[in-house]
């Protein structure tokens, strides 16, 4: 059977959004000023957090909010989440960067709720 995903926040350690499809793990700290959230799909399995943050440069992402989902065995799922100071910032990033590239990977972006992020 396939392992359920978990997440790693940035490059600093484990944390993840809650949800029935995800493995049990600590809840990520809340970014009290964040109100906009983006889900990413298509990340390289070995994506570096600095590459993700560079992709979003100029759109005011919260660097400490980056979550890269991983399976229980530690392999990346290709999905992640990132918080922004406002819904408008998240929507602008999505509008300008959706279907852009990080390295040689095509990245799809989706607006998501705080509940999905957490």
Long-range contacts (C-beta under 8 A, 24 or more apart in sequence): 2-71, 3-71, 3-72, 3-73, 4-71, 4-72, 5-69, 5-70, 5-71, 5-72, 5-77, 5-79, 6-69, 6-70, 6-71, 6-72, 7-67, 7-68, 7-69, 7-70, 7-80, 7-81, 8-67, 8-68, 8-70, 9-64, 9-65, 9-66, 9-67, 10-49, 10-63, 10-64, 10-66, 10-67, 11-48, 11-49, 11-50, 15-67, 16-67, 16-69, 17-67, 17-81, 17-116, 17-117, 17-118, 18-115, 18-118, 19-116, 22-69, 23-72, 27-118, 28-65, 28-67, 28-117, 28-118, 29-64, 30-118, 31-62, 31-64, 31-65, 31-83, 33-62, 33-85, 34-62, 34-65, 34-83, 34-84, 34-85, 34-114, 35-84, 35-85, 35-86, 35-87, 35-114, 36-83, 36-84, 36-85, 36-86, 36-87, 36-88, 36-89, 36-90, 36-91, 36-111, 37-81, 37-82, 37-83, 37-84, 37-90, 37-111, 37-112, 37-113, 37-114, 37-116, 37-117, 38-81, 38-82, 38-84, 38-90, 38-93, 38-94, 38-109, 38-110, 38-111, 38-112, 39-79, 39-80, 39-81, 39-109, 39-110, 39-111, 39-112, 39-116, 40-79, 40-80, 40-81, 40-82, 40-107, 40-108, 40-109, 40-110, 41-78, 41-79, 41-107, 41-108, 41-109, 41-110, 42-78, 42-105, 42-106, 42-107, 42-108, 43-68, 43-76, 43-78, 43-79, 43-80, 43-102, 43-105, 43-107, 44-76, 44-78, 44-102, 44-103, 44-104, 44-105, 45-75, 45-76, 45-78, 46-76, 47-76, 47-80, 47-102, 47-103, 47-105, 51-102, 51-103, 52-80, 52-82, 52-102, 55-97, 55-100, 55-102, 55-107, 56-82, 56-93, 56-97, 59-84, 59-89, 59-92, 59-93, 59-96, 59-97, 60-84, 60-85, 60-89, 61-93, 65-117, 67-117, 81-112, 81-116, 81-117, 83-117, 87-111
